[in-house]
């Protein structure tokens, strides 16, 4: 818990450069009574940069999460590798990436980007199952605007290079963006309630107060009689799911398909639907990653019920 970095070069051995716990806080807790392992990087300590000790703390809770079968949530706010530690820091990233891959399909991995992340700090979130960002304050890029300027002579802002809008509308790296930190954390808690704890557990079932026999008269008129007129698939989804509650994944990327989670009779369901309102809902090469991602996620319950070990293997190890 109170481990300190082991670097003695470049003045790092001085007491003023040692902080208990280094630049990451790790631990376990419960969200709505369900076990979860969490690490949170601290940008106030060396910019949240990753040291050997920092990496060991993250690896330890990831190992524990896989052992007991519980999700891992990462609150990412890091400038990348700690340059004073050199190759030891890079080796720490290798250890984390290995655990990202081995945990894929075993326990859910969720990343919430809560600040500027650069260099090695962006690879691990991209390997996790779901990545969320905060508008205007979180960034994901391999290298910053200054380096891009020096190499390509191109002026680019942090937002254009790796902001929430870029990754939720163009690259597809992030699955949703939220207005602020509080909104992001609240939505993360809500999203967590849809997921099983591991591949060996069923998705959670919540008490349903929405009667299964309620009438939905609007369904009679949502789909127009004229085949040339479009309608909004979200209207149909909201009408049939419990309490009109639908958590959409990647709502601003590949808008010609709708992907997300909802509940029916209290049970989690994954929904994939063409969106006639956008480009007539036709299938192209852009929507395939998002629909495949949802399809794999929905397979988790089925495969777990059949006691299939490492279920993602049937999808060529595609990360969720």
N, C-alpha and C positions, 0 to 999 in steps of 0.2 A: 504493500500500500504506500509506504513512504520511501520507496527505492529512489536513489539518486543516480544521475548519469556517472559513467566511469571514465570519462575523457579527462586527460590531464594536459593536453596540448592547447596552445593558443590561449593560455590563461584560464582555461576552464576549471582548473583545480581550485581556484580561489573560492572562498566561502560565499562571496556575493553571487557566484554563478551556479550555486547548487540550491536546488529547491526540492523539498520532500515531495515524492510522487512524480517528479520530473514534469513533463508537459502533457500528461494525460491522466484522467480520472477513470477508473474502471470499477465495475462491481456488478451486482445482480439485484433485482428487485421484482416487483409485480405490477402489472397493469391490469386493472379490473380482476385482481386475484390470480392472474396467470403469470408464471415465471418468465423472466426475460433477463438476458445479460446485455450490459451496456458499457460502451466506452465513450468518453467525451474528451476531445482534444482541447487544450487550453492555450489560446493564442497569446495570452499575456506572458507565457513562459517561453522565451526563445521563438516566438512566432508559431508555437505549436509544432515546431519541427520535430522530426522523428529521430530519436537516439536509439542505441541498442537496448537500453532499459525500457524506453517507451514501447518499442516493438515487443519486448518480452511480456510486458503487462497485457498488451492487446492479444498476443498469441495465447496467453494463459486462459483468459476468459473465453476465447473462441474454442479452445480445447475442452474446457469445462462445459460449454454450451452443447457441443456435439456429444459429449459423454452422457449428459443427463437428458438430452433431447429438448432444447429450448432455443428460441430465436435469439439472434444477435442484432443489436441496434448500434450503429455508429453515428455519433454526432461529430461531424468532420469540420475542422477549422485549423488547417495546417499549411505552412509554407513549403512543405516537402522535407527532404532529407536534411539532417543537421550537418552542415558542411564541415564543422570542426572534427566530426567523428569519421568522416571519409567513408571507406568501404564497409565499416561496421554498420553504419546507418543503412547503406544499400542492402546489406545482407539481411537486416531487419525487415526491409520491405519484401524480400524474397520469402522470408518465413511467413509473413502475413498473406502474401498471394497464394502460397501453397495451401494455407488453411481456408482461404476463400474458395479454392477449387475443390478441396476435399469435403468441405461442408455443403457445397452446392447440391441441392436435392435431398439433403439430410435434415437441415434446419433452415428456416427462413432467415435471410440476411437483408437488413434494411439500412440504407445510408441516408442521413439527413445532412445536407451541406449547409452549414450555418455561417460561412465566412469564405474568404478567398483561399482556394486550394490550388496548389501548383506543383509541378514536377511529379515526384513519386506519390504524392498524396492524392492524385486523381485516379490512379490505376485501380486501387482497391475498391473504391465506390463503384467503378464501372463493372467490376466483377461480381458485385452483389446483386441480389434479386430485384430490389427496387431502390431507386435513387430519387430523392426529393430535394428541392432547392427552395431558397427564400429569395423573393424578388428584390433586386437592387442591392443586395448585400452579400450574396454568395456567388462564387465564380469557380469554374473548373477549366483549367487550361494547362497544357504541358509546360509551356513557358510563357512569360508575360509579354505585355505590349512593347516594352523597351527592347527585349531581345528580338522580337519580330521586326521592329523598326531597324535595328542594326543589321539584320540579315537581308531583309527584303525591301528596306526603305519604304515600308508601308505604314501609314499611321492608322492605328486601330485602338479602340478603347477596350477596357476590361469587359464591359458588357457585350460588345460586339464579338470579342474573342471567345468568351466562355461564360457569359451571363445566363441567367435563368431563361430568358426569352430564346436565346440561341439554342440551348440544349433541350428545351421543351417543344420548340416549333421546327427546328431545322435538323439538328443532329440526331435527336431521339435518344440521347444518352440519359436524360432525366425524365421521370414519369409524370411529375407534377410540380408546379411552383406555387408557393403560398405568399401571402401579403407581408407577413412579418414572422418573427421567431415564435411568438405565442400561438399564432394561427397555425404555424407549421407543426408545433409540438402537439396541439390539440387534434389536428387532423391525423398525425402519426398514431396517436392513441386510438382514434376511431378506426383507422385502417388496420391496426394490429388485431382488433377484435374479429376480423374476418378470417385470419390465418390460423392454420393448425400449428401446434407447438413444434412438430417434427413430422417426418414422413411416416412415422409409426403411430401417429395420433390423428383422429378425425378432426375436421373443422369444428369449431365451437358452435353449439346450438343455444340460441337465446330465446327466452320466453316471448311468444308472439301475441300481440294484442290486436293484430289486424285480422279480422275474420276471413277465413278462406272462401266463404261463399258470398262475399260482398259483390255487389253489382258494379260494373265499370261501363256505364253507358257511353262514355266518350270514345270507346273503342269502335263503336258503330260508325263514327264519322271521321276518325283520324286518317284512315287510308282513303284518299280521294277516288272517285269513280273514274276520272280521266287518268289514263296511264302516263300522261306527259306532265302531270303535276306531282311535285315532291311533297313529302311529309317528314316530320322530325321523329326519328327512331326513339329519341329520348322520351318523347311523350308516351310512347307505348311501354317502354321499360318502366318509367315511373308509375304507370297505371297498374301494372301487374305485380310489382315487387312489394314486399312488406313496407308499410308506412311511407311509401314513395321515396325510400332512401336508397340511393345508388351512388357508390364511390367509383367514379370514372378514372381509369388509368390512361395517361397520355391524351387528355382531352384536346390539346392544341396541336398534336402531331398526327398526321394522316387522318384528317377529320372525316374522310369517307368511310371510316369504320369506327364503331363504338365498342370499347372494351372496358370491363370493370367488374366490380363485385356488388352483390346485393344479397338479400335474404328472402326466402320463400318458406313460410311456415316456421320461421325462426332458424332455418338452416342456410349456411352460406352457399351461394351459387355463383359461378362465373358466367358472365354474359358477353357474347360476341355478336354484333349485329352490323350489317351494312347500313350506312347512313345515306338515304336517298336525297337528303337535303344538300349534300355536298358531292358534286361530280357524279350524281346519280348513284352513288354508293358503289361504283365499280372497283374491282380489285386490281391493284397495281403492285409494283415491286416495293413501294414505300410502306404499304400497310402490312406486308407479310411479317416483319419482325414483331410488331405489336400484337397481331392476332396469334402468332405462334407462341408468344410469351404467355398469353392468357390461356391458350389451349393446354400448354404444359402445366400451368398452375392448376387447372381444373383436373388434370390427371392425377394430381397428388393424392386426393382422397381415394380414388379408385384403386390406385396402386398400393396405397397403404393398407386398404382393406384386404388386398390379396397377399399382403406380407412380402411384397417385392422389395428386395434390398437395393438401395441406391437407385431409385426410380428414374432419375434423369438419364441413366445410361441408354434407355430406349430412344432418347431424343439426341443421341450423339453428344451427350454432355453439354447441350446448350444451356447456359445459365438462365434462370428464370428472370 
